Amino acid sequence: MLRELLAGIVGLCGGMVVATALAAFIIGLGMIPRYAGVTHTGNHLLFYENSLMLGSFLGNLFLLYRIHINLGIWCVALVGIGFGIFLGSWVIALGEVVNVFAIMARRVGLTKGAGLVILSIAVGKVLGSLVQFFC
């Protein structure tokens, strides 16, 4: 019994460390300050960062203890949209940090139509997500 309790505590602490490292990486990429700047809500920056940490912590608990909340299909759709926005923002922020688009455009000799390429990538990700979700 004590062994299982200790293993559970160690696992939970390890998950919290990983969730905290991910949140710190997201904050370090500058996603949250950029959103705060775009929405003119820079005075709530600490709230955004704390919300990210709380979400990481709660996500860890929900995954670990397999907590299910039955809120209906509309709530699932809203959460899915939120996850999609988060993942898309994550990909774009990471792409900006390593200048993927500038390097790709230079390598393939892209001089016109960069907006179309980015739009195509976004549409492809949406279609891929829908195929995975519905099939």
DRENMI-540617 format. One record per residue (C-alpha): residue number from 1; chain; x, y, z. Coordinates in steps of 0.25 Angstrom, whole numbers, padded with zeros to 4 digits. Example, Ala and Ser with C-alpha at 12.3 -4.5 7.8 and 13.67 -1.06 7.14 Angstrom:
<r num="1" cadena="A" u="0049" v="-0018" w="0031"/>
<r num="2" cadena="A" u="0055" v="-0004" w="0029"/>
//
This chain:
<r num="1" cadena="A" u="0000" v="0000" w="0000"/>
<r num="2" cadena="A" u="0011" v="0010" w="0004"/>
<r num="3" cadena="A" u="0019" v="0006" w="-0009"/>
<r num="4" cadena="A" u="0007" v="0009" w="-0018"/>
<r num="5" cadena="A" u="0004" v="0022" w="-0010"/>
<r num="6" cadena="A" u="0019" v="0026" w="-0012"/>
<r num="7" cadena="A" u="0019" v="0023" w="-0027"/>
<r num="8" cadena="A" u="0006" v="0031" w="-0028"/>
<r num="9" cadena="A" u="0012" v="0043" w="-0022"/>
<r num="10" cadena="A" u="0025" v="0042" w="-0030"/>
<r num="11" cadena="A" u="0017" v="0041" w="-0043"/>
<r num="12" cadena="A" u="0008" v="0053" w="-0039"/>
<r num="13" cadena="A" u="0021" v="0061" w="-0036"/>
<r num="14" cadena="A" u="0027" v="0057" w="-0049"/>
<r num="15" cadena="A" u="0015" v="0061" w="-0057"/>
<r num="16" cadena="A" u="0015" v="0074" w="-0050"/>
<r num="17" cadena="A" u="0029" v="0077" w="-0053"/>
<r num="18" cadena="A" u="0027" v="0073" w="-0068"/>
<r num="19" cadena="A" u="0014" v="0082" w="-0069"/>
<r num="20" cadena="A" u="0022" v="0093" w="-0062"/>
<r num="21" cadena="A" u="0033" v="0092" w="-0072"/>
<r num="22" cadena="A" u="0023" v="0092" w="-0084"/>
<r num="23" cadena="A" u="0016" v="0105" w="-0078"/>
<r num="24" cadena="A" u="0030" v="0112" w="-0076"/>
<r num="25" cadena="A" u="0034" v="0108" w="-0090"/>
<r num="26" cadena="A" u="0021" v="0114" w="-0096"/>
<r num="27" cadena="A" u="0023" v="0127" w="-0087"/>
<r num="28" cadena="A" u="0037" v="0127" w="-0092"/>
<r num="29" cadena="A" u="0033" v="0127" w="-0107"/>
<r num="30" cadena="A" u="0025" v="0139" w="-0104"/>
<r num="31" cadena="A" u="0011" v="0134" w="-0108"/>
<r num="32" cadena="A" u="0004" v="0140" w="-0096"/>
<r num="33" cadena="A" u="0011" v="0154" w="-0096"/>
<r num="34" cadena="A" u="0008" v="0154" w="-0111"/>
<r num="35" cadena="A" u="-0007" v="0151" w="-0109"/>
<r num="36" cadena="A" u="-0008" v="0161" w="-0097"/>
<r num="37" cadena="A" u="-0002" v="0172" w="-0107"/>
<r num="38" cadena="A" u="-0011" v="0169" w="-0118"/>
<r num="39" cadena="A" u="-0023" v="0169" w="-0109"/>
<r num="40" cadena="A" u="-0019" v="0181" w="-0101"/>
<r num="41" cadena="A" u="-0020" v="0173" w="-0088"/>
<r num="42" cadena="A" u="-0005" v="0174" w="-0084"/>
<r num="43" cadena="A" u="-0010" v="0178" w="-0069"/>
<r num="44" cadena="A" u="-0015" v="0163" w="-0068"/>
<r num="45" cadena="A" u="-0002" v="0156" w="-0072"/>
<r num="46" cadena="A" u="0000" v="0150" w="-0059"/>
<r num="47" cadena="A" u="-0014" v="0144" w="-0059"/>
<r num="48" cadena="A" u="-0012" v="0138" w="-0073"/>
<r num="49" cadena="A" u="0001" v="0132" w="-0068"/>
<r num="50" cadena="A" u="-0006" v="0126" w="-0055"/>
<r num="51" cadena="A" u="-0017" v="0121" w="-0064"/>
<r num="52" cadena="A" u="-0007" v="0114" w="-0073"/>
<r num="53" cadena="A" u="-0001" v="0107" w="-0060"/>
<r num="54" cadena="A" u="-0014" v="0104" w="-0054"/>
<r num="55" cadena="A" u="-0019" v="0098" w="-0068"/>
<r num="56" cadena="A" u="-0006" v="0089" w="-0068"/>
<r num="57" cadena="A" u="-0008" v="0085" w="-0054"/>
<r num="58" cadena="A" u="-0023" v="0081" w="-0056"/>
<r num="59" cadena="A" u="-0020" v="0074" w="-0069"/>
<r num="60" cadena="A" u="-0010" v="0066" w="-0062"/>
<r num="61" cadena="A" u="-0020" v="0062" w="-0051"/>
<r num="62" cadena="A" u="-0031" v="0059" w="-0061"/>
<r num="63" cadena="A" u="-0021" v="0050" w="-0069"/>
<r num="64" cadena="A" u="-0016" v="0043" w="-0057"/>
<r num="65" cadena="A" u="-0029" v="0040" w="-0050"/>
<r num="66" cadena="A" u="-0037" v="0038" w="-0063"/>
<r num="67" cadena="A" u="-0047" v="0048" w="-0058"/>
<r num="68" cadena="A" u="-0059" v="0050" w="-0068"/>
<r num="69" cadena="A" u="-0069" v="0061" w="-0068"/>
<r num="70" cadena="A" u="-0081" v="0059" w="-0076"/>
<r num="71" cadena="A" u="-0085" v="0073" w="-0081"/>
<r num="72" cadena="A" u="-0091" v="0070" w="-0095"/>
<r num="73" cadena="A" u="-0087" v="0072" w="-0109"/>
<r num="74" cadena="A" u="-0087" v="0087" w="-0109"/>
<r num="75" cadena="A" u="-0077" v="0088" w="-0098"/>
<r num="76" cadena="A" u="-0068" v="0077" w="-0105"/>
<r num="77" cadena="A" u="-0069" v="0085" w="-0118"/>
<r num="78" cadena="A" u="-0065" v="0098" w="-0110"/>
<r num="79" cadena="A" u="-0053" v="0091" w="-0103"/>
<r num="80" cadena="A" u="-0049" v="0085" w="-0117"/>
<r num="81" cadena="A" u="-0049" v="0099" w="-0123"/>
<r num="82" cadena="A" u="-0041" v="0104" w="-0111"/>
<r num="83" cadena="A" u="-0031" v="0092" w="-0113"/>
<r num="84" cadena="A" u="-0030" v="0095" w="-0128"/>
<r num="85" cadena="A" u="-0027" v="0110" w="-0125"/>
<r num="86" cadena="A" u="-0017" v="0107" w="-0115"/>
<r num="87" cadena="A" u="-0009" v="0096" w="-0124"/>
<r num="88" cadena="A" u="-0010" v="0106" w="-0136"/>
<r num="89" cadena="A" u="-0004" v="0117" w="-0128"/>
<r num="90" cadena="A" u="0007" v="0108" w="-0122"/>
<r num="91" cadena="A" u="0011" v="0103" w="-0136"/>
<r num="92" cadena="A" u="0011" v="0118" w="-0142"/>
<r num="93" cadena="A" u="0019" v="0123" w="-0130"/>
<r num="94" cadena="A" u="0029" v="0112" w="-0131"/>
<r num="95" cadena="A" u="0030" v="0114" w="-0146"/>
<r num="96" cadena="A" u="0033" v="0129" w="-0143"/>
<r num="97" cadena="A" u="0043" v="0126" w="-0133"/>
<r num="98" cadena="A" u="0051" v="0117" w="-0142"/>
<r num="99" cadena="A" u="0048" v="0126" w="-0155"/>
<r num="100" cadena="A" u="0043" v="0113" w="-0162"/>
<r num="101" cadena="A" u="0035" v="0121" w="-0172"/>
<r num="102" cadena="A" u="0046" v="0130" w="-0176"/>
<r num="103" cadena="A" u="0056" v="0119" w="-0177"/>
<r num="104" cadena="A" u="0046" v="0111" w="-0186"/>
<r num="105" cadena="A" u="0043" v="0122" w="-0195"/>
<r num="106" cadena="A" u="0058" v="0125" w="-0197"/>
<r num="107" cadena="A" u="0061" v="0110" w="-0200"/>
<r num="108" cadena="A" u="0050" v="0108" w="-0210"/>
<r num="109" cadena="A" u="0051" v="0121" w="-0216"/>
<r num="110" cadena="A" u="0037" v="0126" w="-0212"/>
<r num="111" cadena="A" u="0036" v="0141" w="-0216"/>
<r num="112" cadena="A" u="0021" v="0142" w="-0218"/>
<r num="113" cadena="A" u="0009" v="0135" w="-0211"/>
<r num="114" cadena="A" u="0015" v="0133" w="-0197"/>
<r num="115" cadena="A" u="0001" v="0136" w="-0191"/>
<r num="116" cadena="A" u="-0005" v="0126" w="-0200"/>
<r num="117" cadena="A" u="0005" v="0115" w="-0195"/>
<r num="118" cadena="A" u="0002" v="0119" w="-0180"/>
<r num="119" cadena="A" u="-0013" v="0118" w="-0183"/>
<r num="120" cadena="A" u="-0011" v="0105" w="-0190"/>
<r num="121" cadena="A" u="-0004" v="0099" w="-0178"/>
<r num="122" cadena="A" u="-0015" v="0104" w="-0169"/>
<r num="123" cadena="A" u="-0026" v="0098" w="-0177"/>
<r num="124" cadena="A" u="-0018" v="0085" w="-0178"/>
<r num="125" cadena="A" u="-0017" v="0084" w="-0163"/>
<r num="126" cadena="A" u="-0032" v="0087" w="-0161"/>
<r num="127" cadena="A" u="-0036" v="0076" w="-0172"/>
<r num="128" cadena="A" u="-0026" v="0066" w="-0165"/>
<r num="129" cadena="A" u="-0032" v="0069" w="-0152"/>
<r num="130" cadena="A" u="-0046" v="0067" w="-0157"/>
<r num="131" cadena="A" u="-0043" v="0054" w="-0164"/>
<r num="132" cadena="A" u="-0036" v="0049" w="-0151"/>
<r num="133" cadena="A" u="-0048" v="0053" w="-0143"/>
<r num="134" cadena="A" u="-0059" v="0048" w="-0152"/>
<r num="135" cadena="A" u="-0053" v="0035" w="-0157"/>
//
